[in-house]
Amino acid sequence: MTLRGKQKRYLRAQAHHLDPIFQIGKNGLNNELKTAIREALDARELIKISLLQNTDEEAQDVAETLADQLNLEVVQIIGRTIVLFKRSTKEKNRKISNEVAAI
C-alpha cells in the first residue's frame, strides 16, 4: 500500500501525540528489535521510533532498512525520530488503516 499525500498528512497528525515506543541505541538495528517492531506494528499500525545519541545509525538508513525488510511505510522522519505505518494482519487492529483507506 503506497500512501498518498493526504494519507501521510492524516497519519502524521495521528502520530503527533504518540511517544516513541522503541529506541535504537549503541547496539543498532538488530533482529530482535526488528521482530519487536513488526509485532508492535501488527498491534498498533502506527508507531514512533527514536534514535539515541549514542548510536552510529542514521535515521534515513534505518527507515530505508525497515521499509525494505518489514514491508512497511515510512510516514515521516524528523531529526532522530521515525514514524512508521503498516496495515495490521489482524482485522480487530485495523482501526487506523481503515480510516486511511477511506481518505
C-alpha atoms as a printed R data frame, in Angstrom:
    type eleno elety resid chain resno       x      y      z
1   ATOM     1    CA   MET     A     1   0.000  0.000  0.000
2   ATOM     2    CA   THR     A     2   1.636  3.202 -1.175
3   ATOM     3    CA   LEU     A     3   0.466  6.212  0.772
4   ATOM     4    CA   ARG     A     4  -0.732  9.374 -0.930
5   ATOM     5    CA   GLY     A     5  -0.078 12.877  0.386
6   ATOM     6    CA   LYS     A     6  -3.390 13.259  2.213
7   ATOM     7    CA   GLN     A     7  -2.980  9.853  3.818
8   ATOM     8    CA   LYS     A     8   0.514 10.716  5.062
9   ATOM     9    CA   ARG     A     9  -0.761 14.025  6.408
10  ATOM    10    CA   TYR     A    10  -3.507 12.188  8.323
11  ATOM    11    CA   LEU     A    11  -1.000  9.695  9.742
12  ATOM    12    CA   ARG     A    12   1.388 12.487 10.775
13  ATOM    13    CA   ALA     A    13  -1.480 14.136 12.653
14  ATOM    14    CA   GLN     A    14  -2.317 10.849 14.393
15  ATOM    15    CA   ALA     A    15   1.334 10.231 15.285
16  ATOM    16    CA   HIS     A    16   1.899 13.705 16.717
17  ATOM    17    CA   HIS     A    17   0.669 12.690 20.169
18  ATOM    18    CA   LEU     A    18   2.406  9.317 20.231
19  ATOM    19    CA   ASP     A    19   5.518  8.698 22.280
20  ATOM    20    CA   PRO     A    20   8.352  6.636 20.749
21  ATOM    21    CA   ILE     A    21   7.966  3.022 21.867
22  ATOM    22    CA   PHE     A    22  11.372  1.871 20.595
23  ATOM    23    CA   GLN     A    23  14.796  3.414 20.979
24  ATOM    24    CA   ILE     A    24  17.769  2.436 18.862
25  ATOM    25    CA   GLY     A    25  20.993  2.807 20.800
26  ATOM    26    CA   LYS     A    26  24.592  1.692 20.554
27  ATOM    27    CA   ASN     A    27  23.655 -1.869 19.549
28  ATOM    28    CA   GLY     A    28  21.984 -0.550 16.411
29  ATOM    29    CA   LEU     A    29  19.207 -2.231 14.499
30  ATOM    30    CA   ASN     A    30  19.297 -5.951 15.272
31  ATOM    31    CA   ASN     A    31  16.992 -8.880 14.507
32  ATOM    32    CA   GLU     A    32  15.314 -8.846 17.928
33  ATOM    33    CA   LEU     A    33  14.414 -5.192 17.501
34  ATOM    34    CA   LYS     A    34  13.052 -5.822 14.001
35  ATOM    35    CA   THR     A    35  10.856 -8.624 15.356
36  ATOM    36    CA   ALA     A    36   9.566 -6.388 18.147
37  ATOM    37    CA   ILE     A    37   8.836 -3.579 15.663
38  ATOM    38    CA   ARG     A    38   6.942 -5.996 13.408
39  ATOM    39    CA   GLU     A    39   4.822 -7.204 16.341
40  ATOM    40    CA   ALA     A    40   4.133 -3.670 17.559
41  ATOM    41    CA   LEU     A    41   3.045 -2.573 14.098
42  ATOM    42    CA   ASP     A    42   0.708 -5.542 13.875
43  ATOM    43    CA   ALA     A    43  -0.902 -4.470 17.147
44  ATOM    44    CA   ARG     A    44  -0.885 -0.665 16.685
45  ATOM    45    CA   GLU     A    45  -0.346  0.038 12.956
46  ATOM    46    CA   LEU     A    46   1.335  3.392 13.686
47  ATOM    47    CA   ILE     A    47   4.453  3.766 15.866
48  ATOM    48    CA   LYS     A    48   7.343  6.111 16.542
49  ATOM    49    CA   ILE     A    49  10.973  5.086 16.915
50  ATOM    50    CA   SER     A    50  13.709  7.329 18.241
51  ATOM    51    CA   LEU     A    51  17.446  7.060 17.675
52  ATOM    52    CA   LEU     A    52  19.558  7.777 20.726
53  ATOM    53    CA   GLN     A    53  22.621  9.985 20.533
54  ATOM    54    CA   ASN     A    54  24.988  7.086 21.214
55  ATOM    55    CA   THR     A    55  24.018  5.209 18.041
56  ATOM    56    CA   ASP     A    56  26.032  5.228 14.828
57  ATOM    57    CA   GLU     A    57  22.860  4.695 12.774
58  ATOM    58    CA   GLU     A    58  21.341  7.423 10.616
59  ATOM    59    CA   ALA     A    59  17.566  7.900 10.680
60  ATOM    60    CA   GLN     A    60  17.248  7.734  6.893
61  ATOM    61    CA   ASP     A    61  19.255  4.487  6.704
62  ATOM    62    CA   VAL     A    62  17.223  2.868  9.495
63  ATOM    63    CA   ALA     A    63  13.956  3.913  7.835
64  ATOM    64    CA   GLU     A    64  15.004  2.501  4.455
65  ATOM    65    CA   THR     A    65  16.195 -0.764  6.010
66  ATOM    66    CA   LEU     A    66  12.953 -1.233  7.941
67  ATOM    67    CA   ALA     A    67  10.827 -0.347  4.908
68  ATOM    68    CA   ASP     A    68  12.638 -2.901  2.751
69  ATOM    69    CA   GLN     A    69  12.816 -5.740  5.250
70  ATOM    70    CA   LEU     A    70   9.464 -5.364  7.041
71  ATOM    71    CA   ASN     A    71   7.396 -4.098  4.081
72  ATOM    72    CA   LEU     A    72   6.122 -1.002  5.870
73  ATOM    73    CA   GLU     A    73   5.600  2.664  5.049
74  ATOM    74    CA   VAL     A    74   7.795  5.430  6.416
75  ATOM    75    CA   VAL     A    75   5.400  8.280  7.177
76  ATOM    76    CA   GLN     A    76   7.871 10.856  8.449
77  ATOM    77    CA   ILE     A    77  11.424 11.399  9.627
78  ATOM    78    CA   ILE     A    78  12.058 14.374 11.880
79  ATOM    79    CA   GLY     A    79  15.563 14.618 13.263
80  ATOM    80    CA   ARG     A    80  16.164 11.342 15.076
81  ATOM    81    CA   THR     A    81  12.509 10.273 15.207
82  ATOM    82    CA   ILE     A    82  10.881  7.984 12.643
83  ATOM    83    CA   VAL     A    83   7.131  7.440 12.210
84  ATOM    84    CA   LEU     A    84   6.194  4.060 10.708
85  ATOM    85    CA   PHE     A    85   2.900  2.638  9.437
86  ATOM    86    CA   LYS     A    86   1.878 -0.851  8.389
87  ATOM    87    CA   ARG     A    87  -1.571 -2.300  7.938
88  ATOM    88    CA   SER     A    88  -2.318 -4.921 10.586
89  ATOM    89    CA   THR     A    89  -2.834 -8.534  9.608
90  ATOM    90    CA   LYS     A    90  -5.498 -8.842 12.320
91  ATOM    91    CA   GLU     A    91  -8.934 -7.487 11.461
92  ATOM    92    CA   LYS     A    92  -9.596 -6.219 15.002
93  ATOM    93    CA   ASN     A    93  -6.462 -3.993 14.925
94  ATOM    94    CA   ARG     A    94  -7.243 -2.240 11.623
95  ATOM    95    CA   LYS     A    95  -8.771  0.942 13.008
96  ATOM    96    CA   ILE     A    96  -6.205  3.373 11.581
97  ATOM    97    CA   SER     A    97  -5.745  1.591  8.245
98  ATOM    98    CA   ASN     A    98  -9.489  1.597  7.616
99  ATOM    99    CA   GLU     A    99  -9.564  5.351  8.183
100 ATOM   100    CA   VAL     A   100  -6.542  5.820  5.902
101 ATOM   101    CA   ALA     A   101  -8.145  3.749  3.144
102 ATOM   102    CA   ALA     A   102 -11.223  5.991  3.286
103 ATOM   103    CA   ILE     A   103  -9.124  9.096  2.575
